[in-house]
């Protein structure tokens, strides 16, 4: 079929096929970008708030773990308990604001 055509018609057919392929590639790319936009919207609106909620929950668990550990340490530190009962202002050699007794 292409044997009998002139070179200019062969080139014209080649350009037409390339234009069709380029148009198909453009449509495919546009649909892909639209799909990515919808996915980004779902991430931002649906999934991100739940991840933030998990972060808040994790911070709460960490605070509970910290308080539990501080209580366990304080229960076994009889010197700190005696100082607290006497109401002394000494901080067992700790610098100002460094002690954990104020947090309990």
Backbone as a chain_set.jsonl record, in Angstrom:
{"seq": "XXXXXXXXXXXXXXXXXXXXXXXXXXXXXXXXXXXXXXXXXXXXXXXXXXXXXXXXXXXXXXXXXXXXXXXXXXXXXXXXXXXXXXXXXXXXXXXXXXXXXXXX", "coords": {"N": [[0.826, -1.179, 0.0], [1.93, 1.264, 0.848], [3.957, 1.385, -0.928], [3.458, 2.503, -3.421], [2.963, 5.17, -2.954], [3.805, 8.66, -2.96], [6.699, 10.262, -1.494], [6.056, 12.574, -0.019], [3.401, 12.062, 0.735], [3.721, 9.816, 2.254], [5.176, 10.892, 4.377], [3.23, 12.667, 5.307], [1.258, 10.901, 6.223], [2.719, 9.707, 8.269], [3.113, 11.927, 9.995], [0.436, 12.439, 10.657], [-0.238, 10.09, 12.058], [1.517, 10.337, 14.191], [0.488, 12.659, 15.353], [-2.026, 11.759, 16.214], [-1.199, 9.847, 18.098], [0.083, 11.542, 19.906], [-2.096, 13.08, 20.752], [-3.619, 11.098, 22.032], [-1.862, 10.461, 24.098], [-1.845, 12.928, 25.451], [-4.537, 13.114, 26.35], [-4.594, 10.888, 28.042], [-2.669, 11.681, 29.957], [-3.925, 13.974, 31.012], [-6.202, 12.844, 32.22], [-4.898, 11.314, 34.149], [-3.691, 13.297, 35.749], [-6.0, 14.545, 36.744], [-7.015, 12.462, 38.257], [-5.01, 12.238, 40.206], [-5.352, 14.688, 41.489], [-7.863, 14.319, 42.702], [-7.151, 12.307, 44.495], [-5.313, 13.623, 46.152], [-7.012, 15.475, 47.322], [-8.673, 13.729, 48.768], [-6.821, 12.728, 50.595], [-6.136, 15.051, 52.036], [-8.61, 15.901, 53.096], [-9.996, 13.684, 54.155], [-8.226, 11.676, 55.253], [-6.068, 12.963, 56.612], [-7.107, 14.433, 58.909], [-7.807, 12.234, 60.552], [-5.323, 11.1, 61.017], [-4.167, 13.158, 62.467], [-5.782, 12.996, 64.724], [-4.922, 10.518, 65.707], [-2.319, 11.251, 66.39], [-2.786, 13.03, 68.511], [-3.932, 11.244, 70.312], [-1.748, 9.553, 70.717], [0.031, 11.34, 71.953], [-1.352, 11.754, 74.337], [-1.207, 9.189, 75.452], [1.547, 9.041, 75.85], [1.854, 11.04, 77.785], [0.469, 9.869, 79.908], [2.074, 7.607, 80.331], [4.411, 8.911, 81.153], [3.577, 10.148, 83.56], [2.959, 7.869, 85.038], [5.474, 6.639, 85.248], [6.864, 8.639, 86.672], [5.446, 8.586, 89.063], [6.015, 5.989, 89.953], [8.77, 6.191, 90.339], [8.862, 8.168, 92.327], [7.519, 6.877, 94.407], [9.399, 5.05, 95.256], [11.495, 6.587, 96.115], [12.481, 7.433, 98.976], [13.754, 9.481, 100.287], [13.025, 11.8, 98.883], [10.3, 11.768, 99.446], [10.365, 12.212, 102.211], [11.449, 14.762, 102.359], [9.473, 16.202, 101.066], [7.326, 15.813, 102.835], [8.254, 17.156, 105.099], [8.258, 19.652, 104.098], [10.385, 21.074, 103.208], [12.422, 23.347, 101.381], [14.573, 22.56, 99.93], [16.041, 20.984, 97.129], [17.18, 18.489, 96.767], [19.763, 18.759, 95.723], [19.315, 19.497, 93.109], [19.177, 21.77, 90.352], [17.528, 24.977, 90.039], [14.248, 24.648, 89.007], [14.721, 22.227, 87.73], [13.807, 19.918, 88.848], [11.689, 17.033, 89.262], [9.821, 16.823, 91.153], [8.047, 18.914, 91.424], [6.249, 18.493, 89.415], [4.584, 16.496, 90.189]], "CA": [[0.0, 0.0, 0.0], [2.775, 2.457, 0.923], [4.97, 1.333, -1.978], [3.114, 3.326, -4.575], [2.736, 6.564, -2.559], [4.944, 9.569, -3.011], [7.332, 10.476, -0.194], [5.343, 13.592, 0.74], [2.212, 11.449, 1.326], [4.202, 8.937, 3.324], [5.489, 11.77, 5.511], [1.969, 13.207, 5.812], [0.643, 9.829, 7.004], [3.538, 9.576, 9.471], [2.8, 13.061, 10.866], [-0.925, 12.249, 11.152], [-0.194, 9.037, 13.07], [2.187, 10.904, 15.364], [-0.44, 13.601, 15.995], [-3.026, 10.954, 16.923], [-0.541, 9.27, 19.267], [0.305, 12.642, 20.841], [-3.397, 13.432, 21.326], [-3.966, 10.033, 22.972], [-0.988, 10.646, 25.253], [-2.332, 14.109, 26.168], [-5.783, 12.761, 27.048], [-4.215, 9.989, 29.13], [-2.002, 12.495, 30.975], [-4.913, 14.835, 31.663], [-6.993, 12.004, 33.121], [-4.035, 10.951, 35.271], [-3.557, 14.468, 36.629], [-7.287, 14.719, 37.423], [-7.093, 11.402, 39.277], [-4.095, 12.607, 41.291], [-5.996, 15.785, 42.218], [-8.888, 13.746, 43.574], [-6.469, 11.575, 45.571], [-4.766, 14.612, 47.087], [-8.152, 16.014, 48.064], [-9.09, 12.722, 49.745], [-5.805, 12.683, 51.657], [-6.226, 16.253, 52.854], [-9.905, 16.092, 53.747], [-10.477, 12.494, 54.849], [-7.236, 10.907, 56.007], [-5.204, 13.767, 57.462], [-7.678, 14.653, 60.247], [-7.732, 11.032, 61.385], [-3.928, 10.96, 61.438], [-3.976, 14.135, 63.531], [-6.419, 12.421, 65.908], [-4.011, 9.493, 66.225], [-1.204, 11.949, 67.022], [-3.267, 13.524, 69.808], [-4.071, 10.062, 71.153], [-0.397, 9.111, 71.069], [0.572, 12.288, 72.936], [-2.016, 11.462, 75.607], [-0.623, 7.963, 75.995], [2.884, 9.381, 76.321], [1.702, 11.778, 79.04], [0.091, 8.901, 80.947], [3.282, 6.829, 80.622], [5.326, 9.769, 81.909], [3.051, 10.299, 84.916], [3.093, 6.574, 85.702], [6.884, 6.46, 85.575], [7.217, 9.571, 87.737], [4.85, 8.095, 90.306], [6.778, 4.816, 90.385], [10.065, 6.654, 90.842], [8.622, 8.889, 93.579], [7.146, 5.918, 95.456], [10.599, 4.343, 95.706], [12.495, 7.559, 96.555], [12.032, 7.795, 100.327], [14.34, 10.774, 100.654], [12.169, 12.835, 98.306], [9.043, 11.777, 100.191], [10.604, 12.834, 103.514], [11.621, 16.205, 102.136], [8.168, 16.772, 100.738], [6.513, 15.813, 104.049], [8.758, 18.209, 105.982], [8.008, 20.938, 103.474], [11.637, 21.79, 102.992], [12.536, 23.915, 100.042], [15.739, 22.034, 99.227], [15.62, 20.195, 95.991], [18.06, 17.316, 96.674], [20.921, 19.053, 94.886], [18.954, 19.825, 91.738], [19.131, 23.194, 90.063], [16.199, 25.578, 90.098], [13.402, 24.3, 87.878], [15.112, 20.973, 87.101], [13.28, 18.753, 89.584], [10.425, 16.473, 88.82], [8.872, 16.786, 92.261], [7.009, 19.924, 91.238], [5.259, 18.044, 88.436], [3.704, 15.48, 90.775]], "C": [[0.877, 1.252, 0.0], [3.83, 2.476, -0.18], [4.7, 2.338, -3.081], [2.901, 4.799, -4.228], [4.008, 7.384, -2.722], [5.464, 9.802, -1.588], [6.561, 11.513, 0.611], [4.082, 13.013, 1.381], [2.593, 10.474, 2.444], [4.52, 9.749, 4.57], [4.216, 12.346, 6.131], [1.251, 12.156, 6.668], [1.403, 9.65, 8.319], [3.232, 10.696, 10.472], [1.404, 12.905, 11.457], [-0.958, 11.18, 12.247], [0.458, 9.553, 14.344], [1.279, 11.884, 16.091], [-1.525, 12.848, 16.769], [-2.425, 10.344, 18.197], [-0.311, 10.343, 20.332], [-1.001, 13.07, 21.505], [-3.828, 12.378, 22.353], [-3.126, 10.154, 24.24], [-1.437, 11.845, 26.092], [-3.594, 13.829, 26.956], [-5.475, 11.858, 28.24], [-3.547, 10.767, 30.269], [-2.979, 13.379, 31.732], [-5.777, 14.038, 32.635], [-6.18, 11.582, 34.338], [-3.882, 12.085, 36.26], [-4.862, 14.713, 37.386], [-7.448, 13.683, 38.529], [-6.192, 11.719, 40.468], [-4.693, 13.736, 42.124], [-7.067, 15.285, 43.161], [-8.254, 13.006, 44.744], [-5.898, 12.529, 46.606], [-5.881, 15.22, 47.926], [-8.617, 15.019, 49.119], [-8.101, 12.649, 50.904], [-5.971, 13.87, 52.592], [-7.504, 16.363, 53.652], [-10.298, 14.892, 54.614], [-9.416, 11.899, 55.766], [-6.398, 11.742, 56.967], [-5.82, 14.079, 58.824], [-7.629, 13.414, 61.137], [-6.307, 10.776, 61.847], [-3.621, 11.95, 62.558], [-4.609, 13.626, 64.831], [-5.557, 11.336, 66.533], [-2.808, 10.126, 66.918], [-1.605, 12.454, 68.406], [-3.409, 12.363, 70.787], [-2.709, 9.561, 71.616], [0.234, 10.042, 72.104], [-0.066, 12.065, 74.307], [-1.453, 10.214, 76.26], [0.779, 8.223, 76.541], [2.818, 10.128, 77.643], [1.323, 10.839, 80.187], [1.296, 8.055, 81.335], [4.266, 7.631, 81.466], [4.863, 9.904, 83.359], [3.187, 8.997, 85.701], [4.53, 6.335, 86.131], [7.303, 7.388, 86.713], [6.656, 9.106, 89.072], [5.623, 6.902, 90.841], [8.136, 5.22, 90.956], [9.883, 7.332, 92.201], [8.275, 7.928, 94.716], [8.367, 5.202, 96.029], [11.704, 5.283, 96.182], [12.056, 8.11, 97.915], [12.596, 9.132, 100.778], [13.474, 11.915, 100.119], [10.837, 12.91, 99.036], [9.209, 12.459, 101.549], [10.749, 14.338, 103.361], [10.275, 16.85, 101.846], [7.267, 16.833, 101.972], [6.943, 16.924, 105.005], [8.49, 19.586, 105.411], [9.261, 21.742, 103.254], [11.704, 22.269, 101.553], [13.763, 23.401, 99.306], [15.278, 21.059, 98.17], [16.531, 19.0, 95.766], [19.214, 17.559, 95.7], [20.588, 19.398, 93.456], [18.933, 21.335, 91.57], [17.699, 23.698, 90.073], [15.422, 25.212, 88.834], [13.742, 22.978, 87.221], [14.43, 19.766, 87.715], [11.962, 18.273, 89.03], [9.407, 16.426, 89.945], [7.754, 17.806, 92.095], [5.907, 19.445, 90.29], [4.279, 17.07, 89.041], [2.611, 16.156, 91.566]], "O": [[0.616, 2.193, -0.749], [4.525, 3.477, -0.35], [5.626, 2.953, -3.609], [2.679, 5.606, -5.13], [5.123, 6.871, -2.634], [4.755, 9.569, -0.609], [6.42, 11.352, 1.823], [3.72, 13.435, 2.479], [1.882, 10.333, 3.438], [4.18, 9.351, 5.684], [4.134, 12.495, 7.35], [0.698, 12.484, 7.717], [0.788, 9.461, 9.368], [3.105, 10.435, 11.668], [1.199, 13.203, 12.634], [-1.639, 11.355, 13.257], [0.008, 9.245, 15.448], [1.293, 11.938, 17.321], [-1.9, 13.263, 17.866], [-3.068, 10.33, 19.247], [-0.489, 10.086, 21.523], [-1.013, 13.39, 22.694], [-4.34, 12.721, 23.418], [-3.642, 9.965, 25.342], [-1.409, 11.778, 27.321], [-3.719, 14.256, 28.104], [-6.032, 12.042, 29.323], [-3.847, 10.517, 31.437], [-2.879, 13.52, 32.951], [-6.054, 14.496, 33.743], [-6.717, 11.501, 35.443], [-3.935, 11.871, 37.472], [-4.823, 15.058, 38.567], [-7.956, 13.989, 39.608], [-6.578, 11.491, 41.614], [-4.552, 13.737, 43.347], [-7.177, 15.761, 44.291], [-8.761, 13.069, 45.864], [-5.99, 12.272, 47.807], [-5.701, 15.451, 49.122], [-8.925, 15.411, 50.244], [-8.502, 12.523, 52.061], [-5.947, 13.707, 53.812], [-7.49, 16.867, 54.774], [-10.869, 15.068, 55.691], [-9.688, 11.646, 56.939], [-6.051, 11.261, 58.045], [-5.111, 13.997, 59.827], [-7.431, 13.53, 62.347], [-6.099, 10.284, 62.957], [-2.895, 11.62, 63.495], [-4.043, 13.803, 65.91], [-5.47, 11.242, 67.757], [-2.326, 9.601, 67.922], [-0.843, 12.317, 69.363], [-3.047, 12.485, 71.957], [-2.542, 9.187, 72.777], [0.9, 9.579, 73.03], [0.611, 12.176, 75.329], [-1.243, 10.178, 77.473], [1.151, 7.681, 77.581], [3.634, 9.883, 78.533], [1.805, 11.001, 81.308], [1.527, 7.805, 82.518], [4.883, 7.094, 82.386], [5.67, 9.787, 84.281], [3.496, 9.018, 86.893], [4.781, 5.881, 87.248], [8.021, 6.968, 87.62], [7.323, 9.221, 90.101], [5.864, 6.805, 92.045], [8.593, 4.648, 91.946], [10.664, 7.095, 93.122], [8.688, 8.139, 95.856], [8.349, 4.791, 97.189], [12.756, 4.812, 96.615], [11.354, 9.119, 97.994], [11.97, 9.835, 101.571], [13.222, 12.888, 100.829], [10.298, 14.0, 99.227], [8.325, 13.19, 101.996], [10.214, 15.099, 104.168], [9.986, 17.938, 102.344], [6.521, 17.797, 102.142], [6.104, 17.559, 105.644], [8.491, 20.577, 106.14], [9.206, 22.965, 103.126], [11.123, 21.675, 100.645], [13.977, 23.774, 98.152], [14.251, 20.396, 98.312], [16.637, 18.537, 94.63], [19.593, 16.665, 94.944], [21.499, 19.578, 92.647], [18.703, 22.08, 92.523], [16.761, 22.902, 90.112], [15.894, 25.444, 87.721], [13.106, 22.623, 86.229], [14.479, 18.68, 87.138], [11.217, 19.029, 88.405], [8.26, 16.035, 89.73], [6.639, 17.59, 92.57], [4.776, 19.927, 90.348], [3.223, 16.832, 88.455], [1.758, 15.482, 92.144]]}, "num_chains": 1, "name": "protein.A"}
